[in-house]
Amino acid sequence: MEPVIIVDQGPGTDTEAGLDVAARRPGKPGRPRSEQAEQAIIEATLDLFAEQGFEGVCVEAVAARAGVGKATIYRRWPNKEELLLAAFGSLKSPYPEPGGVSAREDLVAMLTVMCVDKADPRKARRYALLLGEGEKYPRLMARYKETVVEPRRDIMRAVIRRGIETGELRPDTDVEVALLALTGAVLAKEKSADSTLDAEFAARVVDGVLMGLAAR
C-alpha cells in the first residue's frame, strides 16, 4: 500500500506576527524580502527532505528552518504537497525562451541548461534522493512529472516541431524519439567515466542528433 502523505490543513490561527524578524526590518538593497523568504523556504524544504525524507517535511519544520512564520508559507503554497512540488521544481533551472530562428540554437541552449543542472553536485544529490524516495509516493511523482517534467518536454517538442515546419529538420522526424535522444544523452553522460557536462557537450549532442534529422 502506498504510504499516505499527511497534508497540512491550512494556516489556522497563524498571523503576520509569526513572520521572521528579517521581514520586519527596514528594506536593504538587493533581492526583495518576498523573494528572499521564498528562496529560504525552498532551501529549507529541500534540506529537510535530504535529511529526513518526505515524512520529515512539514510546514512547521520548514517555517522554523527558514526563519519565517507558517502564514508566509501558506500564502504561497496551500499545503505540503504543493510546497514539495515547488521545491522539486527548483532542482531544474528554467529553459531560456526559444529564439525561434534556429532549432539547433534553441536546443543547444536548452541542453546546456540541463548539463549545468546535472553538473551541480548539490542539485544532483537532491535529485537522486527525489528519484529514490519518489518510488514510495507514485501519486506525488505523477504530479511532479505532470507539472514539472512534461511542461519542459513540451517546450523542446515545440522547438523540434518548428524545425520540421521550417525545413531545418526532415518532415518525417519522430518528435518523441528526437526528444529522448537529446535528453537521454545528457542522462547517460552523467553516468559515464567522463561525466563532463557543459555547453560544449550540449552542442555535440544536438549536432550529432540533428545530423540524422537534417533535411536532405
N, C-alpha and C positions, 0 to 999 in steps of 0.2 A: 504494500500500500504506500502511496506517495506521502511523504511527511507533510503535515499541514503547516503552512506559513501563517503565523499569527499576525493579523493586520491591526495596527493601532486604530482605535476608534475615532480619533479626532483630537483637536486641541483642548477639549474640555474647558477648564477654568483658567488655562494658561493665558496670561495677559502680556501687554507690552512691557510690564515691569520685569518680565523674565528675559528680556533681550540682553545681550552681552554688554559689558561695560564699554568696550571699544566703540560700539554702535552709538552710545550716548555722548561720546566725546566730540568736541568740535572737529569738523572735517579736516583732513590732511590731504596734501597733494598726492596724486597717484590714482590707483584703482578706486572706483566708488565703493562706499561701505557695503551696499547691497551685493555687489559683485564679489567683494572680499568675503562676505558672510556665506554666499553660495559656494564659493570655492572651498572654504573651510568645512562646510557641511559635506560636500562631495568627498573631500580628502578623509574626513573623519569616518564616513561610511565605508570607504574602501579599506581604510586601516583596520576598522573593526571586523570587516569581512575577512581580511587576510589573517587576522589574529584568532578569530572565533567562529568563522563560517557564517552561514545565513542566520543561525539561531542567535548569534551574538550581536546582530544588528537590530536595534530597536531605537525608536525616536528619542527616548530618554537618554540612552547611552551616546547616541550621535550628538545630541544637543550639548551634553556635558563635555564630550571630546572636542567639539568645535567651538565651545565657549559662547553658545547662543541659547536663547530660550526656545522652548518647543514651538511657540507660536511662529517664530521665524521660519522654522521648517515647514509647518503646516500651511503657511501662506503660499509656499511654492509647490509642495507635494502633499496630496491629501492623505496618503497612507504609506506604510513601509514598502509596499511593492513598487509604487511609483518612484519612491526615493532610490530604491535599489536599481531600478531600470535607468534612472538618470545617472547614477554613479557608474554603472556598467557602460553606459553610452559614452561616458567621458574617456573611456580607455581607447576610443577610436577618434582621432582628430578629424575634423570636417574636411571633406574634399574641397578643393578650390572650385570656384564657379567655372564651368566649361566655357572656353572662349568661343567655341563654335566655328573656328576657322579650320582647324585640323584635328581629326580624330586622334591621330598619333600624339600630337602635343597634349591634348586633353588627357589621354590615357597615361602618358608618361607622368604627368602632374599628379594624377590620382594614385598611381602605383608608387610614386615617390613618397607620398603621404603614408601609404601602407608600410613601406620599408622603414621610414623614420619611426613609426609606432612600434614595429616589430624589433627594431634595434634598441629601443629604450628598455633597459633591463627591468626597471620598476614596473612599467606597463606590461611587459612580457610575463613577469611573475604573477601579477594580479590577474591577467587574462588566463593564464594556465590554471590558476585556482578557480576561476569562474567556470572553466570548462569541466574541471574535476568535480566541483561541488554541484554544478548545474545538473548533472545526471540524476541527482536525487529530487530535483524540482522541475520536471518536464513542462509543467504549465507555465512557470515563470520563464523558463528558457524559450518556450514557444513565443511568449510575448516579447522577449529580448530580440529574437530573430525577426519578428514582425515589425517592431518599432525601431530597431537599430540596424540590423544587418540588411534586411530587404530594401529599405529606402536607399542605402548606399549602393547596393547592387543595381537598383533601378536607374541610378544616375549613370553608372557605367554602361548599362544596357542601352540607355538613350544615346550615349556617345557612339556606341558601335552601330546602332541603327542609323544615326545621322551619317556615319561614314559610308554605310551602304547606299543611302539616298543620294549622297553627293558623288558617288562613284569612286571614292577612295578605297572602299572595300568591295569585294565581289558581291553580286546580288544574291548568290546562294549561300552567303555566310551564315553559319549556325550561331546565332547570338549567344545561346546558353553555353555552347562548347567554347566559344571565344572567351566568354566571361570566366569560365572555370580554368581555362588555360592560363589566363593572365593572373588571376588571383592565386591559383594553385601553385604557380611557380614561386611566388613570394613565400607561401607557407612551406613549400618544400625546401627552399633555400635556407630557411631558419633552422632546419634540422640537418643540414649538410655539414661536411667537415669545414668548408669555407663558408661561414654564415654571414659574410659581409653583406649588409643590406643598405644600399644608398641609392642616390639618383642615377648613378651610372648603371647599376644593376637593373633599375626600373626601366631605363631606356633600352637595355639589351633585351629584356623580356618582351617589351612592346614590339620592338623591331623584329625579334625572332618570330613572334606570333603573327604579326601583320605581314610578314614576308609570305606566309602561306595563304593569307586572306586578301592580299592586294589584288586589285582589278588588273586583268591582263589585256 
